[in-house]
Amino acid sequence: MRGKTTLALLIIFLGLLFSVYFFDIQKSRKDSQQEKIANRLFPISYNDVLSYSLKTANQELILEKDSCTWMISSPIRCSGDSSAIKSNLESILDIAIEREISDVDSALELFGLENPQSSIRIRNRRTSEARLLIGNINPIGEFVYVKFADSPAIYTVSNSLTNNVNRSLFDLRDKKIFHFNVLDIRRIEIFQKDSQNLSISKTGESWSLTEPIQAQVSTEAVNTFLNRLANGRVKRFIDELPADLSKYGLVEPALKIGLFANSEKSPVSLLVGKLSDDGNFACSQSQNTVFILDQWLVDNLKKTIAGFTDHKSK
């Protein structure tokens, strides 16, 4: 009987010990997280941000959240790369104050904050706006001096902040060739200037070549082709509002790919033109912005009948 009592007391003791340990750990983690948030330059969450801007001596990028996606509204209006923007913004929001240097404005010029060339402006749901001025890097190169436009206090923070603000338009804009769901595509049309034109249709889960001949095709080959398109990225943007597409070889393109989703009559189309020094000129038919695609990608998008009917084709 005494043994059972001892065992029961031991179990109760271990339970209490575990509870105390567990709640102390949880409280410690919570306190640490709250302290970390409180010590941040911008004590707000990513989901609270509505828009932000990155201003440097060369440009100002303005990024605006539209539901769950991002748009760039300046220096041009275009879709943003939501993944790259999220990473950039979260890195900015995670910047912590290293120490406070001064609470007076008299020494602004010493810290490069009298007429700073770089700044970050964040608009969020909770407060109207916060504008952070970014000054000189400290003598050892580890920290940078910053202050908010509406506050006299000067802080040092990690110099990684300068990398986050020095992002180019190319870094943060959407670089996908175009957007589509691979599983939604029911027909593919490929027009090739120096080869046969191909038309492939999907019935159920099977793909068939309908032009220039009728034949069964490899589902693996079709999926590889579609995934190359879905994952293809722009190498370099050339002309945002081209006045003349002919100089890029895009009026009569060497390659044109049309993708038809479900019952839609109008395809999403890719036009590929002349070869440049670092790839092929190309554009989406819905957006005339001219860009460069890597030549290896273009070469892999050019297909023959055998390229789809041979199950070993990649």
C-alpha positions in Angstrom: 0.0 0.0 0.0 2.8 2.3 1.0 4.5 1.6 -2.4 1.4 2.6 -4.3 1.2 5.9 -2.3 4.8 6.7 -3.0 4.3 6.0 -6.7 1.2 8.3 -6.8 3.1 11.1 -5.0 6.0 10.7 -7.4 3.7 11.0 -10.4 2.0 14.1 -8.9 5.5 15.6 -8.2 6.7 14.9 -11.7 3.5 16.3 -13.1 3.9 19.5 -11.1 7.6 19.7 -12.0 6.7 19.4 -15.7 4.0 22.0 -15.4 6.3 24.5 -13.8 9.0 23.8 -16.3 6.6 24.0 -19.3 5.0 27.2 -18.2 8.3 28.8 -17.3 9.7 28.0 -20.7 6.6 29.3 -22.4 6.6 32.5 -20.4 10.3 32.9 -21.0 9.8 32.5 -24.8 6.8 34.9 -24.7 8.7 37.5 -22.8 11.7 37.1 -25.1 9.4 37.5 -28.2 7.7 40.6 -26.7 11.1 42.1 -25.8 12.3 41.5 -29.3 9.2 43.1 -30.8 9.5 46.1 -28.5 13.1 46.6 -29.5 12.4 46.7 -33.2 12.5 49.9 -35.2 9.1 49.1 -36.6 7.1 47.2 -33.9 4.4 46.1 -36.4 3.7 42.8 -38.2 4.0 42.0 -41.9 0.3 41.5 -42.2 -0.4 45.1 -40.9 1.6 46.8 -43.6 -0.5 48.3 -46.4 2.3 49.9 -48.4 6.0 50.8 -48.2 8.6 52.7 -50.1 12.4 52.4 -50.5 14.1 55.6 -51.5 17.7 55.9 -52.5 19.8 58.5 -54.4 18.9 56.8 -57.6 15.2 55.9 -57.3 12.1 55.4 -55.2 10.3 52.1 -55.2 6.7 52.3 -54.0 5.1 49.0 -53.2 1.4 48.5 -52.4 -0.4 45.4 -51.1 -3.5 44.4 -53.0 -5.2 41.7 -50.9 -2.5 39.0 -50.7 -0.5 40.2 -53.7 1.9 43.1 -54.2 1.9 45.8 -56.9 4.8 48.2 -57.7 3.3 51.7 -58.4 6.6 53.6 -58.9 8.8 54.1 -60.9 6.5 52.1 -63.1 3.3 50.2 -62.4 3.8 46.5 -62.6 3.2 43.3 -60.6 5.5 42.6 -57.8 7.3 39.4 -56.9 5.3 38.7 -53.7 7.8 36.2 -52.3 10.8 38.6 -52.8 8.8 41.6 -51.4 7.7 39.6 -48.4 11.3 38.6 -47.7 12.5 42.2 -48.1 9.8 43.7 -45.9 10.1 41.0 -43.1 13.9 41.7 -43.0 13.2 45.4 -42.6 10.6 44.8 -39.9 13.0 42.5 -38.1 15.7 45.2 -37.7 16.3 45.9 -34.0 17.6 49.0 -32.3 21.2 48.4 -31.3 21.5 51.6 -29.2 20.3 55.2 -28.9 22.9 57.8 -29.8 21.3 61.1 -29.2 17.9 62.8 -28.6 18.7 66.2 -30.1 18.8 67.4 -33.7 21.9 69.5 -33.4 24.3 66.7 -34.6 22.3 65.4 -37.6 25.1 66.3 -40.0 27.6 64.2 -38.1 25.5 61.1 -38.7 24.5 61.8 -42.3 20.9 62.5 -41.2 20.6 66.2 -42.1 19.9 65.5 -45.8 19.8 61.7 -46.0 19.6 60.2 -49.5 18.0 57.0 -48.3 14.7 56.4 -46.4 12.0 53.9 -45.8 8.3 54.9 -45.5 5.8 52.3 -44.1 2.1 52.8 -44.0 0.2 50.3 -41.8 -3.3 49.6 -40.4 -2.6 50.8 -36.9 -0.8 54.1 -37.4 -0.9 56.5 -40.4 2.7 56.3 -41.5 6.3 56.0 -40.3 9.3 57.4 -42.2 12.8 56.3 -41.3 15.8 58.3 -42.4 19.0 56.4 -43.1 22.3 58.1 -42.6 26.0 57.2 -42.5 27.5 53.8 -41.7 29.5 53.9 -38.4 33.3 53.9 -38.5 33.6 50.1 -38.0 31.1 49.5 -40.7 28.8 47.2 -38.7 26.0 49.7 -38.0 24.2 52.5 -39.7 22.7 55.7 -38.1 18.9 56.2 -38.4 16.1 58.3 -37.1 12.4 58.7 -37.6 11.4 61.9 -39.4 9.1 63.0 -36.6 11.4 62.1 -33.7 14.7 63.6 -32.5 16.2 60.3 -31.3 19.1 58.8 -33.3 19.8 55.1 -33.3 22.3 52.6 -34.6 21.0 49.5 -36.3 22.5 46.6 -38.2 24.1 47.7 -41.5 22.0 45.0 -43.2 19.3 47.6 -43.4 21.2 49.3 -46.2 21.1 46.1 -48.2 17.3 45.9 -47.7 16.7 49.5 -48.9 19.1 49.2 -51.9 16.8 47.0 -53.9 16.3 47.5 -57.6 13.1 47.5 -59.5 14.2 44.2 -61.1 14.8 42.6 -57.7 11.3 43.1 -56.5 9.1 43.0 -59.7 7.4 39.9 -61.0 9.7 38.1 -63.3 7.4 35.2 -64.4 6.9 35.0 -68.2 3.2 34.8 -67.5 0.9 33.2 -64.9 -1.2 30.1 -65.4 -2.2 26.9 -63.7 -0.6 23.9 -65.4 -3.6 21.7 -64.6 -6.0 24.2 -66.2 -4.4 24.0 -69.7 -6.5 22.1 -72.2 -4.8 23.1 -75.5 -1.4 24.2 -76.6 -0.6 25.9 -79.9 3.0 26.3 -81.1 3.8 28.4 -84.2 7.3 28.2 -85.4 8.8 30.2 -88.2 11.4 27.7 -89.3 9.6 24.5 -88.3 6.2 22.8 -88.2 3.3 24.4 -86.3 1.9 22.1 -83.6 -1.5 21.9 -81.9 -2.0 19.6 -78.8 -5.3 19.1 -77.0 -6.2 17.4 -73.7 -9.2 15.0 -73.4 -9.7 13.8 -69.8 -6.1 13.1 -68.6 -4.7 12.3 -72.1 -3.0 14.6 -74.5 -3.2 14.2 -78.3 -1.5 15.9 -81.2 -4.1 17.3 -83.6 -1.9 19.3 -86.0 -0.2 18.7 -88.3 -1.1 15.0 -87.8 -3.2 13.1 -85.2 -1.1 11.1 -82.7 -0.9 10.3 -79.1 1.7 12.3 -77.2 3.7 11.8 -74.0 2.0 13.3 -71.0 5.4 13.5 -69.3 6.7 15.5 -72.3 3.7 17.9 -72.2 4.0 18.4 -68.5 7.7 19.1 -68.8 7.0 21.7 -71.5 4.2 23.4 -69.4 6.3 23.4 -66.3 9.2 25.1 -68.1 6.8 27.8 -69.2 5.3 28.1 -65.7 8.7 28.4 -64.0 10.4 30.4 -66.7 11.8 33.8 -65.6 12.7 37.0 -67.4 16.4 37.5 -67.6 16.3 41.3 -68.2 13.6 43.8 -69.0 14.3 45.9 -72.2 11.4 48.1 -73.1 8.3 48.9 -70.9 6.2 50.7 -73.6 7.7 49.7 -77.0 6.6 51.9 -79.8 7.8 49.4 -82.4 7.9 45.7 -81.8 9.3 44.9 -85.2 12.9 45.9 -84.2 12.7 43.1 -81.7 11.4 40.6 -84.3 8.1 40.3 -82.4 5.7 41.4 -85.2 6.5 38.2 -87.0 7.9 36.1 -84.1 10.2 33.2 -84.6 8.2 31.3 -82.0 4.7 31.9 -80.6 3.2 29.7 -77.9 -0.5 29.9 -77.0 -2.0 28.3 -73.9 -5.8 27.8 -73.7 -7.2 27.2 -70.2 -10.4 25.1 -70.0 -13.1 26.6 -72.3 -11.4 30.0 -72.7 -11.3 31.1 -76.3 -8.4 33.6 -75.9 -5.0 32.1 -75.0 -2.2 33.5 -72.9 0.6 33.8 -75.4 4.3 34.2 -75.5 6.1 35.7 -78.5 9.8 35.1 -79.0 11.7 37.2 -81.5 15.3 38.0 -82.5 18.4 36.8 -80.7 20.3 39.5 -78.8 23.7 39.4 -77.1 22.4 37.6 -74.0 19.2 35.8 -75.1 16.1 36.2 -77.1 13.8 39.2 -77.2 10.3 38.2 -76.1 7.0 39.5 -74.8 3.6 38.4 -73.5 0.9 39.2 -76.0 -1.3 40.6 -73.2 1.5 42.9 -72.0 3.8 44.4 -74.6 6.7 44.8 -72.2 9.8 43.5 -74.1 12.2 41.4 -72.1 15.1 38.9 -72.6 14.8 35.2 -72.2 17.8 32.9 -71.8 18.5 31.2 -75.1 18.6 27.7 -73.4 15.0 28.2 -72.3 13.9 29.3 -75.8 15.7 26.3 -77.3 13.8 24.0 -74.9 10.5 25.5 -75.9 11.0 24.8 -79.6 9.4 21.4 -80.3 9.1 18.9 -83.1 6.5 16.1 -83.4 9.0 13.7 -82.0 9.6 16.1 -79.0 6.1 15.3 -77.8 5.5 11.8 -79.1 8.8 10.3 -77.8 8.1 9.4 -74.1 11.8 9.9 -73.4 11.8 13.5 -74.5 12.4 16.1 -72.0 
